[in-house]
Amino acid sequence: MTRYYENTSFTFEEPENWTLNHVLRHYAASQPDATLLKTPEEGLQWTYAEMLGSAERIAGALVTEGGQYGDRVIIMAFNSSRFVRTWFGTALAGMAEVPINTSYEGEFLRHQVVTVGARWAVIDDVFAERWVAVAEHARGVEKFWVIDTGRGSEAVQLLRSHGWQAEQWEALEEGPVLDLPTPKAQDLGAIFFTSGTTGPSKGVAMPHSHLYFFAQEVVNLTQLTNVDTYLTTTPLFHGNAQFMAVYPALVAGATAAVRPKFSASKWIDHIRESGATVTNFVGVMMDFAWKQPERPDDLDNPLRAVYAAPTASTIVEQFKRRYGVESFVDAFGLTETGAPILSPYGVDRPPGAAGLQAKGWFDIRLVDPETDREVPVGEVGELVVRPVRPWTCSMGYYGMPEKTLEAWRNLWFHTGDALKRDEQGWYYFVDRYKDALRRRGENISSYEVEQAILSHPAVAECAVIGVPADVEAGEDEVLAAIVASEPVDPAEVLQWCDGKLPPFVIPRFVRVLDALPKTPSEKVRKAVLREDGITADAFDRSGAPAR
């Protein structure tokens, strides 16, 4: 019998109320003195009433300056309370937030600035020089507000000397409280850019209701309530921190704790210091935390639930016992769609399963990527998605209509992700289609190979790719590029895979690198590794001489 994810309730039932504006005002009235935001490194915290007051003044300043409903406001800043307050103020003003990766400069920055056509920007002072470097492409920005991290006055003067208006960020909080139009749920709320691993990054246009809906999914997924504190250590320019951590806390009337960055060695200390009952991991963060030396007081923490995407199934039970975690949950989705696949809270999953279809929220299929015809249960297919409710998916790629049409072929959003489903309805991520491998007539998931290698205690990061075979019709050989936390013998890493992977899946080649090539948003650039191919320093377990 096919199972589905059933917890599809809404904290705010009426779709027209699916806006940050409505949710913030609701809790500022019903629990004004409850803590909404903690930023421990700043030594600050904000109640719901205080956050509303700050956001109203920022909205008033933007409008008084000449901002209009629907304007785009760029935020390029490290995690701080001022980032969150700017985001909330932008929403109250009926403008669209555009968070930009703090690693971006040059062509990456130019592309996003030109694409969104923003009139306003809030940046940390250390990024002023990067904007000056792309000044000829950024003249549409009329004014900057600069967050002072030690060079505020200098940055303001630099921007002014290049023809822009600029002020310290604090001027935003001096705006008047105005009677502003209430944003509509279907209007543009934010533009989040994809990582651009295969081409120029695409700006995902997200209506207010899409942002709310994503947050609501996480509230249900983690069973978040107003007594919880949700800790995020990922960058606020990513959706993982915004609409999968801070916004869910807001929807639940809970507290969000925001720290500047993830630290594996300090992770459990940050949990305790923040009073966090819920947190999230992305990528290898779970593995990094697990590999820290055990402490006698590991169990002494308030943590209840962890949203780990993906959940490292080989260590999850040990992790729960070591830290006293009640439940690990997972989901599979994209910025463009939300999460159509979620794991029920407290329910044991088959190893490697991401979750079940949220049937009341999404239609999904696994299809042949060449024909768009559905594949049988148990076979690998591309995940295609469409929403059941209006305005709960992206409006398309901002300023890139051809990319929007390409993604929504046959009226289904094509994710580019290869998944499979079992008879009970559990979905399993196999690979990105562009990363899938085929060796000796067998399909191989690079993701599954990477997870096995990452379980080695000395392996910090891993990327698995296919390289050309040296025999006719051999298709691919498998190469693993690893970053080690201590000296490691490649042969021993491959021996570690014995019994964990089928023999034909175990890599032939291993490269030990100081760092993996990545995009500014920390996605591994496998295309670079493929271009490098089999290098002279690659270990070959067959014993053949390097090519």
URBEL-V969990 format. One record per run of one state. SS is the DSSP state (alpha for helix, beta for strand, coil for the rest). FROM is the first residue (numbers start at 1). LEN is the number of residues. If there is no record, write none. Layout:
ss = (SS SS)
from = (FROM FROM)
len = (LEN LEN)
This chain:
ss = (coil alpha coil alpha coil beta alpha coil beta alpha coil beta coil alpha coil beta coil alpha coil beta alpha coil alpha coil beta coil alpha coil beta alpha coil beta coil beta alpha coil beta coil alpha coil beta coil alpha coil beta coil alpha coil beta coil alpha coil beta coil beta coil beta coil beta coil beta coil beta coil beta coil beta coil alpha coil alpha coil beta coil beta alpha coil beta coil beta coil alpha coil beta coil beta coil alpha coil beta coil beta coil alpha coil beta coil beta coil beta coil alpha coil beta coil)
from = (1 15 18 20 31 35 40 43 44 48 65 72 77 81 93 96 100 106 117 120 125 134 135 138 143 148 152 162 165 169 175 188 194 203 208 223 229 233 239 253 255 259 267 275 278 283 285 291 305 310 316 324 327 330 331 335 338 343 353 358 362 368 374 375 381 388 396 398 401 408 409 412 413 422 427 433 436 437 440 442 445 446 455 459 469 475 485 490 497 498 499 501 502 503 506 509 513 518 519 524 525 526 533 539 541)
len = (14 3 2 11 4 5 3 1 4 17 7 5 4 12 3 4 6 11 3 5 9 1 3 5 5 4 10 3 4 6 13 6 9 5 15 6 4 6 14 2 4 8 8 3 5 2 6 14 5 6 8 3 3 1 4 3 5 10 5 4 6 6 1 6 7 8 2 3 7 1 3 1 9 5 6 3 1 3 2 3 1 9 4 10 6 10 5 7 1 1 2 1 1 3 3 4 5 1 5 1 1 7 6 2 7)
